[in-house]
Amino acid sequence: MDAAGGNGSSSSVMCQLVSAEGEHLGAALYLPHNVGPPQLQDIVNQLLHNEDKLPYAFYVGDEELSVQLGAFMQRNNATAEVTLRIVYQPQAVFRIRPVNRCSATIAGHTEAVLAVSFSPDGRCLASGSGDTTVRFWDLSTQTPLYTCKGHKNWVLCIAWSPDGKHLVSGSKSGELILWDPKTGNQLGTPLTGHRKWITAVSWEPVHLQSPSRRFVSASKDGDARIWDITTKKCVISLSGHTNAVTCVKWGGDGLIYTGSEDCLIKVWETTQGKLVKTLQGHGHWVNSLALSTEYVLRTGAYDHTGKTFSSPEEMKEAALARYEKMRGNAPERLVSGSDDFTMFLWEPTISKQPKARMTGHQKVVNHVYFSPDGQWLASASFDKSVKLWNGITGKFVAAFRGHVADVYQISWSADSRLLLSGSKDSTLKVWDIRARKLKQDLPGHADEVYAVDWSPDGEKVVSGGKDRVLKLWMN
């Protein structure tokens, strides 16, 4: 072909830049063979009119483009006749370092640690245990701060309000207790109404209501209940599942999603508690739900800069800006993991049909979690593996193997570059998402690790389990 005749000489490649959602960015371009990620980054920033230059990663199919176009074409025996479809993916402007050492082992709980959670700003830590207590820990001194007694049975789940002002805990007896993290005091009497144990709790996002006022609880009794912390009452009971409700999420659009042992996912509106739709597809219990916006819902107004807020209104505004920026024009996505070994990706506001069915796990899917930027999806299974999927299409990306027993829980670093897993094999592992391999092996616990959390500020990791101690891990 005559090079002068059509620019399409063998030294250039026809490329089409595409967003992760599949939208074309401008027209296709002829790019020289010596163009690599740095030049592509400049082109994307220019085409998007970004005032501040943002970092991007580039993918062709599921493979990251880390070399110049010419080398990539050669390596993949690609022909110059076909337009190369390059997906650009925004990266966090800050970088989280992998944790690599245990900085403290804190005793205190007298039975297994069943739940651990950092506050939205990452400055406080709470845990729930089989010893019936909730504990708050001082992260600066790495010592116990408050021991909160009030439950009559195992504390199965805990959740911070996204404004950081409250913590709610749910127990095996079915009652919920509200705590003040500043003093460790119980606020009011236990909230009762559920007839069986509490499986999950989720707060109303702070961009919808500030200060935080309502949360939803899910129970083995088959109901979910919305509670108002100012009146200390159940305001709405969401009844409709025919079996235990195993998980619940309060979405950024104001809808509540419940997953159940009746194999169904139900979507509810929250003013009257009307059922909006039912999502069907799983052949066995639904164990875990995750939202693509979960990280910004959990952290509300707090981001990696550590900025503080003087009023609930200011907090609401900041949280709304973060939520809208993260969500973009795309609908909020939901993923469900099940005892049928599969997962479904849903866009509930758009369709009752799943966007993708994700298969590959050989046993029960125990935990699913979107990365903070919504681009990735991770799943933990009793088949000892952690799997990575494209968070937008649901396409399988990689399997992380290394654990030698069930994987119970996973958590992401705030920059979406690292994934943490905790297992029955007593270890934690940190996986590198871009390199698709093990970054750090963290042994140290004497027994099964039930609960893990990576602090929203990225500085530290907490783990707890059967050996009754909390471990803090840092860099």
C-alpha positions in Angstrom: 0.0 0.0 0.0 1.3 3.4 -0.9 2.1 5.2 2.4 1.3 8.6 1.0 -1.9 7.4 -0.4 -3.9 7.0 2.8 -1.8 7.5 5.9 -2.5 3.8 6.6 1.1 2.9 6.2 2.6 0.0 8.1 4.1 2.5 10.5 0.7 3.6 11.9 -2.3 1.9 13.4 -6.0 2.9 13.1 -7.2 3.2 16.7 -10.6 3.9 18.2 -10.6 5.1 21.8 -13.6 3.8 23.8 -14.8 4.5 27.3 -15.3 1.6 29.7 -19.0 2.0 29.1 -18.4 1.5 25.4 -18.8 5.1 24.2 -16.5 6.2 21.4 -14.2 9.1 22.2 -14.0 11.1 19.0 -13.4 9.5 15.6 -10.9 6.8 14.9 -7.3 8.0 14.6 -4.2 6.9 12.7 -1.5 6.7 15.4 2.2 6.0 14.8 3.7 2.7 16.0 5.8 4.5 18.6 2.7 5.8 20.5 2.4 4.2 24.0 0.4 4.8 27.2 1.9 8.2 28.0 1.0 9.6 24.5 -2.5 8.0 24.7 -3.0 9.5 28.1 -2.3 13.0 26.6 -4.7 12.3 23.7 -7.5 11.2 26.1 -7.0 14.2 28.4 -7.1 16.5 25.4 -10.3 14.9 23.9 -12.0 15.0 27.2 -10.9 18.7 27.8 -9.6 17.8 31.3 -8.2 20.8 32.9 -6.1 18.8 35.3 -4.3 15.9 33.5 -5.7 12.6 34.8 -4.0 9.2 34.7 -5.5 6.4 32.5 -4.8 2.8 31.9 -5.5 1.3 28.4 -6.9 -2.1 27.5 -7.2 -4.0 24.2 -9.7 -6.8 24.9 -8.8 -7.9 28.5 -5.1 -7.2 28.1 -3.5 -4.1 29.4 -1.7 -2.1 26.7 1.6 -1.4 28.5 3.9 -1.0 25.5 4.0 1.0 22.3 1.4 0.2 19.6 3.9 -1.3 17.2 5.3 -3.7 19.8 1.7 -4.6 20.8 0.7 -5.3 17.2 3.8 -7.5 16.7 3.3 -9.4 19.9 -0.3 -10.2 19.1 0.2 -10.7 15.4 -2.5 -8.1 14.8 -3.0 -6.7 11.3 -2.9 -3.0 10.5 -6.1 -3.4 8.5 -8.3 -3.8 11.5 -9.2 -0.8 13.7 -7.7 -1.3 17.2 -10.3 -0.8 19.9 -8.6 0.8 22.9 -10.5 1.1 26.1 -9.3 3.9 28.4 -9.9 3.6 32.1 -9.4 6.4 34.6 -7.0 5.7 37.4 -7.0 7.1 41.0 -4.8 10.2 41.2 -3.4 9.0 44.5 -1.7 5.7 45.1 -2.2 3.3 48.0 0.8 1.4 49.2 0.3 -2.4 49.9 0.3 -3.3 53.5 3.2 -5.6 54.3 3.5 -6.0 58.0 1.4 -6.5 61.1 1.8 -3.4 63.2 -0.3 -4.5 66.1 -2.1 -7.6 67.5 -4.8 -6.4 69.9 -6.4 -8.7 72.4 -9.7 -7.9 74.1 -12.5 -9.9 72.6 -13.0 -13.2 74.5 -14.7 -15.0 71.5 -14.3 -15.0 67.7 -14.2 -11.6 66.0 -17.1 -11.7 63.5 -17.2 -8.2 62.0 -14.7 -5.4 61.6 -15.2 -2.0 60.0 -13.3 1.3 59.7 -15.3 4.6 60.0 -16.0 6.5 56.8 -13.0 8.8 57.4 -10.8 5.9 58.3 -9.9 7.3 61.7 -11.8 5.0 63.9 -12.3 1.3 64.0 -15.1 -0.9 65.4 -15.5 -4.7 65.8 -18.3 -7.1 66.7 -17.7 -10.5 68.4 -19.2 -13.7 69.5 -18.5 -12.5 73.1 -21.7 -10.2 72.6 -19.7 -7.0 72.7 -19.0 -4.2 70.2 -15.6 -2.6 70.7 -14.1 0.6 69.5 -10.3 0.8 69.1 -7.9 3.7 69.3 -5.9 3.7 66.1 -3.3 6.1 67.2 -2.2 4.0 70.2 -3.5 0.7 68.7 -5.3 -0.1 72.0 -8.9 -0.9 73.0 -10.9 2.3 73.5 -14.5 1.3 74.5 -16.1 -2.1 75.2 -19.8 -1.8 74.5 -22.1 -4.2 76.3 -25.8 -4.5 75.6 -26.3 -7.4 73.2 -27.5 -10.8 74.7 -25.9 -12.8 71.9 -23.2 -12.9 69.2 -22.7 -9.6 67.3 -23.1 -10.6 63.7 -22.8 -7.3 61.8 -21.9 -3.7 62.4 -22.3 -0.6 60.2 -21.1 3.0 60.5 -23.4 5.7 59.4 -21.8 7.5 56.4 -21.6 10.7 58.3 -19.5 8.8 60.9 -21.7 9.9 63.8 -23.2 6.5 64.7 -22.5 2.8 64.6 -25.3 0.2 64.6 -24.8 -3.4 65.5 -27.1 -6.4 64.9 -27.1 -9.7 66.9 -28.0 -13.3 66.8 -31.0 -12.5 69.0 -32.5 -10.1 66.5 -32.1 -6.8 68.3 -30.2 -3.8 66.9 -28.2 -1.3 69.1 -27.1 2.2 68.2 -23.8 3.4 69.7 -22.1 6.8 70.0 -18.5 6.2 68.7 -17.2 9.3 70.6 -18.2 7.9 74.0 -18.9 4.3 73.4 -22.4 4.8 75.0 -25.5 3.0 73.9 -28.1 5.4 72.4 -31.5 4.5 73.7 -32.9 1.0 74.2 -32.2 -1.8 71.7 -34.4 -1.7 68.6 -36.5 -4.8 68.6 -38.9 -6.2 66.0 -37.0 -8.9 64.1 -37.9 -12.4 65.3 -34.6 -14.0 64.2 -31.0 -13.0 63.8 -29.7 -9.9 61.9 -27.8 -10.8 58.7 -26.9 -7.3 57.4 -27.4 -3.6 57.9 -27.1 -0.7 55.4 -27.5 3.1 56.0 -29.3 5.6 53.8 -26.6 7.5 51.8 -25.6 10.8 53.2 -26.1 12.6 49.8 -29.9 11.8 50.2 -30.1 12.6 53.9 -27.7 14.5 56.2 -27.3 14.0 59.1 -27.7 10.3 58.7 -31.1 9.2 60.1 -32.3 6.0 58.6 -30.8 2.5 58.1 -32.2 -0.8 56.9 -31.7 -4.2 58.6 -32.1 -7.7 57.1 -33.0 -10.7 59.1 -33.2 -14.5 59.0 -37.0 -13.9 59.8 -37.6 -13.0 56.1 -38.1 -9.3 56.6 -36.1 -6.2 56.1 -36.9 -3.2 58.3 -36.2 0.5 58.0 -35.4 2.3 61.3 -35.4 6.0 62.2 -32.7 6.8 64.7 -34.3 10.0 65.9 -37.6 8.3 66.9 -35.8 5.0 67.6 -38.6 3.2 65.8 -39.1 0.9 62.9 -40.8 3.1 60.3 -41.3 0.6 57.5 -41.3 -3.2 57.3 -40.3 -4.6 53.9 -42.2 -8.0 53.7 -42.3 -10.1 50.7 -39.5 -12.6 50.8 -40.5 -16.2 51.6 -37.3 -17.1 53.3 -34.4 -15.5 55.2 -33.1 -12.1 53.9 -29.3 -12.6 53.7 -28.1 -9.2 52.5 -29.3 -5.7 52.0 -28.0 -2.5 50.3 -29.4 1.0 50.3 -28.6 2.4 46.9 -27.6 5.9 45.8 -30.8 6.4 43.9 -32.8 5.9 47.1 -33.8 2.3 46.4 -33.2 -0.7 48.8 -32.0 -4.0 47.4 -32.6 -7.2 49.4 -31.2 -10.7 48.6 -32.7 -13.8 50.1 -32.6 -17.6 50.6 -35.8 -17.6 48.4 -33.3 -17.1 45.5 -34.8 -13.7 44.7 -33.5 -10.1 44.9 -36.2 -7.5 45.6 -36.0 -3.8 44.9 -38.0 -1.4 47.2 -38.7 2.3 47.3 -38.2 3.8 50.7 -41.0 6.3 51.3 -43.8 3.7 51.7 -41.8 0.5 51.4 -43.5 -0.5 48.1 -41.9 -3.4 46.1 -40.7 -1.9 42.8 -39.4 -5.1 41.1 -38.2 -8.6 41.7 -35.0 -9.8 40.0 -35.0 -13.5 39.3 -32.4 -15.9 38.0 -30.5 -17.6 40.8 -31.1 -21.2 41.4 -30.1 -21.2 45.0 -29.7 -18.8 48.0 -28.5 -15.3 47.3 -25.6 -14.7 49.7 -24.1 -11.3 48.8 -25.0 -8.1 47.1 -22.7 -5.3 46.0 -23.3 -1.9 44.4 -21.0 -0.3 41.9 -21.2 3.0 43.9 -20.6 1.3 47.3 -17.3 3.0 48.1 -18.7 6.5 47.7 -21.9 5.5 49.6 -19.8 4.1 52.5 -17.5 7.1 52.7 -20.1 9.8 51.9 -18.3 13.2 52.0 -14.9 11.8 53.0 -12.2 11.4 50.4 -8.5 10.8 50.3 -7.7 14.4 51.1 -8.9 14.2 54.7 -11.1 17.2 54.4 -13.5 17.8 57.3 -17.0 19.4 57.3 -18.6 22.0 59.5 -22.2 21.2 58.8 -24.6 18.4 57.7 -25.5 20.5 54.6 -21.9 20.9 53.6 -21.4 17.2 54.0 -24.5 16.4 51.9 -23.2 18.6 49.1 -19.8 17.1 49.1 -21.2 13.6 49.2 -23.6 14.3 46.3 -20.7 15.7 44.2 -18.7 12.6 44.9 -21.6 10.3 44.1 -22.5 12.0 40.8 -18.8 12.1 39.7 -18.4 8.4 40.4 -21.6 7.3 38.8 -21.3 9.5 35.7 -24.2 9.0 33.2 -24.3 5.3 33.8 -26.9 3.5 35.9 -26.0 2.1 39.3 -25.0 -1.5 38.9 -25.8 -4.4 41.3 -24.1 -7.7 41.5 -25.4 -10.8 43.3 -23.4 -13.9 44.4 -25.1 -17.2 45.2 -25.0 -20.7 46.6 -25.6 -21.8 42.9 -21.9 -20.9 42.3 -22.9 -18.1 39.9 -23.2 -14.3 40.0 -25.5 -11.9 38.1 -24.8 -8.4 37.1 -27.9 -6.2 37.1 -28.8 -2.6 36.1 -32.1 -2.7 38.2 -33.3 0.8 37.2 -33.1 -0.2 33.5 -34.2 -3.8 33.4 -35.4 -6.8 35.3 -33.2 -9.0 33.1 -29.5 -9.5 34.2 -26.9 -7.7 32.1 -24.5 -10.7 32.5 -24.4 -14.2 34.1 -21.0 -14.9 35.6 -19.9 -18.5 35.9 -16.6 -20.1 36.8 -16.6 -20.6 40.6 -16.8 -24.3 41.5 -18.4 -23.7 44.9 -20.6 -21.2 46.8 -19.9 -17.5 46.1 -19.6 -16.0 49.6 -18.8 -12.3 49.0 -18.9 -10.0 46.0 -17.5 -6.4 46.0 -17.0 -3.7 43.4 -13.8 -1.7 43.3 -14.1 1.9 44.5 -14.0 3.2 40.9 -16.7 0.6 39.8 -14.4 -0.7 37.0 -13.7 -4.1 38.6 -15.7 -6.7 40.5 -14.2 -9.3 42.8 -15.8 -12.5 44.2 -14.7 -14.7 47.0 -15.7 -18.4 47.1 -15.5 -21.6 49.1 -13.6 -23.0 46.1 -10.5 -21.2 47.6 -10.3 -18.7 44.8 -10.9 -15.0 44.3 -12.0 -14.1 40.9 -11.8 -10.7 39.1 -14.4 -9.5 36.6 -15.0 -6.5 34.4 -17.3 -4.3 36.6 -19.2 -2.9 33.6 -19.7 -5.9 31.3 -19.3 -8.8 33.8 -16.7 -10.4 31.7 -14.3 -12.8 33.5 -10.8 -11.3 33.8 -8.6 -13.4 36.1 -8.6 -16.0 38.9 -6.4 -15.4 42.0 -5.2 -18.7 43.4 -3.2 -19.0 46.6 -5.5 -19.6 49.5 -5.7 -23.2 50.5 -9.2 -23.0 52.1 -12.5 -21.1 51.8 -12.2 -17.4 51.1 -14.6 -15.5 53.5 -14.3 -11.8 52.8 -12.6 -9.3 50.5 -11.9 -5.6 50.6 -10.4 -3.1 48.1 -7.8 -0.4 48.5 -9.2 3.1 47.9 -7.3 3.5 44.6 -8.8 0.2 43.1 -5.3 -1.1 42.4 -5.1 -3.7 45.2 -7.5 -6.4 46.6 -7.4 -8.0 50.0 -8.8 -11.4 50.9 -9.2 -13.2 54.2 -9.5 -17.0 54.5 -10.3 -20.0 56.6 -6.6 -20.9 56.0 -5.6 -18.2 58.6 -3.9 -15.9 56.1 -4.7 -12.6 54.4 -3.5 -12.0 50.9 -3.1 -8.8 48.9 -3.5 -9.1 45.1 -2.2 -6.7 42.5 -5.0 -6.0 40.0 -3.0 -4.8 37.1 -0.3 -7.4 37.3 -3.0 -10.0 38.1 -0.9 -11.7 40.8 -0.2 -12.1 44.5 1.5 -9.0 45.9 1.7 -9.8 49.6 1.1 -12.9 51.7 0.1 -12.0 55.3 0.2 -14.9 57.7 0.0 -14.3 61.4 -3.5 -15.3 62.6 -3.6 -18.5 64.6 -6.9 -19.6 63.0 -9.6 -18.8 60.4 -9.9 -15.1 59.3 -13.6 -14.2 59.2 -13.5 -10.5 58.6 -11.2 -8.0 56.8 -11.4 -4.3 56.0 -9.1 -1.9 54.2 -9.5 1.6 55.7 -11.0 4.2 53.3 -7.9 6.4 53.6 -5.8 3.4 52.4 -3.4 3.6 55.4 -4.3 0.4 57.2 -5.9 -3.0 57.1 -7.7 -4.8 59.9 -8.5 -8.5 60.3 -10.3 -10.6 62.8 -11.4 -14.1 63.3 -11.5 -17.3 65.3 -8.3 -16.5 67.3 -10.1 -13.6 69.0 -7.5 -11.0 68.2 -7.6 -8.0 66.0 -4.6 -7.5 63.7 -3.7 -4.1 62.2 -1.6 -4.2 59.1 0.3 -1.3 57.7 3.1 -0.4 55.2 
